[in-house]
Amino acid sequence: MTVSRLVARPLLSSIFLVGPITSYKNAEAVAKTAEPVTGPLVKAAQKAGLPVEHDPVTLVRINAVAQVLGALGLITGKFPRLSAALLAGTLVPTTLAGHRFWDEPDPASKKQQQVQFAKNLSLLGGLIIAAGDTDGKPGLAWRAGRAAKDARREAKQLALSARREAKLAKAKVA
């Protein structure tokens, strides 16, 4: 692991330890803010046939636990790409629920929420980069493409070898 990854991953993760712990402890209050987002998401998931919890307090707590686990995974380097993707996935509803600047009537609060919304978009960008970071190793897509290329080459070699064997067998019979 490079020094930049060693430093950047914990720094990127730090916000996902502080905020979620506070949200978990104050889940009832946070759930009131989250309701405009959790309600439509739950309805859409249930309409799609997914068994989803509908209690906003429980959803806030699940989100908080997922963020802490993702942060710990990213900090320790255990499944960093999966951890970054998990954090990115939890950040979207968190941002939509927690920083609804478009609903703020007070100009000062609206500006503050816009700043927090933009901060979360920046975090999302960093998490997307971290989720795609293969740490200098070939990614899954490259490895799959390489395996397919190797399989095609091997199949051509086997077909050529089979044709040669068939010619030799035909020559021996004749």
Secondary structure as UniProt FT lines:
FT   HELIX           3..13
FT   HELIX           15..25
FT   HELIX           27..47
FT   TURN            48..49
FT   HELIX           56..76
FT   HELIX           80..98
FT   HELIX           101..103
FT   HELIX           107..132
FT   TURN            135..136
FT   HELIX           140..173
//
